[in-house]
Amino acid sequence: MQVPGPFEYDRATSVEHAIGLLERRGDAARLIAGGHSLLPMMKLRLADVEYLIDINDLHDELGYVAVEPGVVRLGALTRHRELLESDELAAVLPIFRDAERVIADPVVRNRGTIGGSLCQADPSEDLSAVCSCLDAECVVRNGSGQRVVPMAEFHRGPYETAVGDGEMLVEVRIPLHSRSSSAFEKVERRAGDWAVVSAAAAVTMADGVIADARIGFAAVGPHTVVIPAVSELLRGGTPGDQLYERAGALAAEHCEPTTDMRGTADYKRHLVRELTRRTLRRSVRRIADGRS
């Protein structure tokens, strides 16, 4: 039987209370919200947790979707279901609805949070690819204030983030650009499974050419991957299947998938190539259709 090791438990009543508990307990403490990643790791004794801090009661404070001029702010305790069902969010960042439709199952989506997903730092985690391609920023708070960490620096490696002892992720900020849109694609062995490969694209157009583009991949290396060479190739290019094919081939060349139970490295590179084409094509089509 899988049983966690012994641990102490407390329930935070505010962000300040949670941070105070984290500061006192140091690296022995872990936060729990949805718990769908942490609890299985505790049962398998893969996570050594001496002190568990429940932050579910902070949803009123940290569970929000705020679409403002030039930026979207997402509270760290916003549930997957809330991201999926937000029409306001889908209108400006349709990639979130694309992704949330294929993340796990309704039970997980009802309890899991965006903050938990990003802080788990699983190399196969879908929202990490989404936030990476959107050039998101993570707001991390501690007892003396807060700091803003670019998504490119947030993940330090598998299951390791820039959040230190006595700190917690409180918000994700995503810049908005005119004439922009986004899309997400995922291949999985069965519905709700971890990705064999997933790809997230964000494209900005100007004067009929691609002004900027970023593509994030999950499950193709030790952490979520954004390939600068692909962005450089796409900038200034005229959208079309020929350009998408070149971008896909370049992405497949630069990623580092490994063979595992979900597929061979060659198969994953094939998926990188194909999903790059699909997400770019859909993003550009959405801009043309006025779906920013």
N, C-alpha and C positions, 0 to 999 in steps of 0.2 A: 504494500500500500504506500502511495506517495503522500508523505506528511511533511510539512515544513518544520524546520528547527524551531526551538523556542524563541519567542520575541515579545517585546513589550509593545503596547498599542496606545495611541492617543488620537483624539479627534480635534483637528484644528477648527477654531471658530472665526478666524480672519487670516488674511495673508500675513500680517505682522506676527500673529500667534504662530503660524506655521514656520515662518523664518526663524523666530526665536527658538522653537523646538529644534530646528535643524542646526542652528548655531551651537546649542548646548550639547547635542548628541554627535555632531561631527559626521565622519564617514560611516558610522554604524547605523545611521538613519536613512530611511527611504520614504518618499511620498507615494501614496496610492490613491488613485481616482477610480478608473474603470477596473484596473487590476487584471485585465485579460492577458497581459504579457508577464507582469511581475509575479502573480500568484503561481502560474505553472513553473516558473523558474525557481521559486521558493520551494515548491513541492519536490522538485527534482534535486534540490540542494545546489542548484547552479548559482543562486543568489544568496549570499550570506547577509541576512538582515537581522539586526538585533533590536531595532526600534522602528515601528511602522507608524507613519503619520497619515491619517485619513483626511483628505482635503475635499471630500464630496460636498460638505456643507458650504464650501466657498463658491458653489456654482453661480449663485446670484451675483457674486462679485467678479468672477472670472469666466462666466459663460455667456459670451455675447458675440454677435456679428455686427460690426459697425462699418458701413460703407460711407466714406467721406470724400470730399473733393481731393482727388489725387492719391488716396490711400484707402486700403481696407485694413481694419484692425480686428483680429480674432482673439478672444480671450482663450487662455490656455485650457480652460475647462469646458470649452464648447464641445458638445457631443458630436460624434459622427452623424447622427441622425439630424441634428440641427443644421449642420453644414449641408447635408443632402437636401433638406427641405426648404432652405432659404432661397426664395425667388430673387431677392435683392442681390445675394451673392452670385447666384447663377447668371444674372443679367450682366455682370461685369467680369466674372471669372468662371466661365462655364466648365472649366477643367475640374473644379471641385465636385460638381454634380457627376461628371464622367467618372471620377475616381471613387466617390463614395458609393455609387451604385454597385461596385464590385469589391468593396472592402468587406471581407468576412461575411457576417450574416446579421439579421435584425437584432439578435440578442447582444452581439458585440457592439453594433452601431448605436444601440440605445444607451450604453454605458461608457464605451470607450471615448477618449478625448483626443483632440489634436495635440495637446501638450504631451500626453502620454505617448502618443505615436512618435513624435519627434524625439522625445527624451529616451525612448527605448533604443534608438539608433540602430535598429536592425537593418542590415544591408538590403533586405527584401521589402522594406516598408514603403508603401505606396505614397503616403503623404509627404515623406521626405523627398521623393522625386518631384512631386508637385511643387512644394515650397522652394526647392532648389532651382527649378526652371523659372519660377516667378521672381527670383532674386529677393526672397523674403528676408526680413530681419527679425531676430528673436530678442525680446526684451527680458532680461534676467535681473531679478531684484534680490538684494540682500539687506542686511540690517542698516547699512549706511546710505543706501540709495539704489540706483539701477544703472545698468549698462546695456548697450545695444550691440548684439553680435550678428554680423552678416551670416546668412545661412551657409555660405561657403566655408565659414570658420566654425560653425556650430558643432558639426560632427567631427570628432578627432580620430575616429576609427570605429570598428565594430563595437556597438554597445558602450561607446564612450563619447561624451559631449563636453562642451565648454562650460557647462554648469558645474560650479565648484561646491565644496562643502559650505553649508549655510546659505545657499542660494536656491532660487526656484524660477523656472520659466513662468512668466505671467501673461505674455502677449506675443502674438505674431503679427508683424506689419508687412503688408504687401503693396508696393507702389502700383498705381494705375497709370496707363498711358493711352492717349487717344489713338484710334486706328489700330487697336491691338485685340488679340484674342488668344485662346489657348485650347488645348485638347489633351486627352489622356487615353492611352490604350494599354491593355493588360492581357497577357496570355497566362492562363492557369490550368492546372490539371483537372480541377473540378471547381464548381462554384464556391466562392468564399475561401479558396485556398491561398497560400502565399503565392506570389508571382513566380512563374518561370522566368519571365522578363516583363517589366512594365516600363513605359516611356511616357514622358510628359513634355509637351512643347508649348512655348509662348512666343508669339510672333507679333512684331510691330511693322506696319507698312507705311510708306511715304512715297508719293509720286510714282506709284505703280511698282515699286521695288521693295524688297525686304530691308527695312532700316535696322532692325535688330531681331535676333532670334536666339533662344536658349532651349536646349533639350536636356532633360534630366532622366536618368535611367536607374532602376532598382534591380537588384538580384544579378548584377553583372560584375561584381567586384567586392572588395572588402567594405565599401561604403557607397552611399549614393553618388552617382557620377554625373557631372556636367562637363562636357568636352569642349574646351575653348576653340579648338580647331574647327569644329562644326559651326560654331557661331561665326567665326571669321569667314568661312566659306559662304555662308548664307547672306551675310551683310552686303547689300548692294546688288544682290542677285534678283533676277526676274523669276517670280514663282512659277513652278511648272514641274512636271514629272521628271524631266532631265535633272533639274537642280535637286529635287528631293532624292533621286537615286544616288547622286554623288554624295549628298549629305549622309544617307544611310550607309553607304560603303565606307565613308570616312569614320563614322561612328563605330561600325563593326570592327574596323581596324584598330581603333584606340581603346576599346573596352577590354576588360580582363575577366571574362567569365570562367568558371571552373565546372568541370563535369561533376554532377551529383545525381541524386535520385530523381531530380526533376528534368534532367536533360543533359546532353553533352555540351561541351564548350562550343563546338561548331554549330549545333542547333541554336544555341542562345545567340551567337553572332548573327545567324540568319534572322532571328526574331528582332534583334536590334535594328538590322537593316530595314526590315519590313515595317516595324512599328514607327521608326523614324519617318518613313514616307507617309504613313497613315496620319500621324499626329500633325505633321506639317501641312498636309493637304487639307485636313479638317480645320485647322486653325485659320489658314488663309481663306477658306470658303466661308467661315463664320465672319471674318472681317468684311468680305464682299456682301454677305447677307445682312450686315449691320448688327451682328451678334457679338458685341465686344466682350 
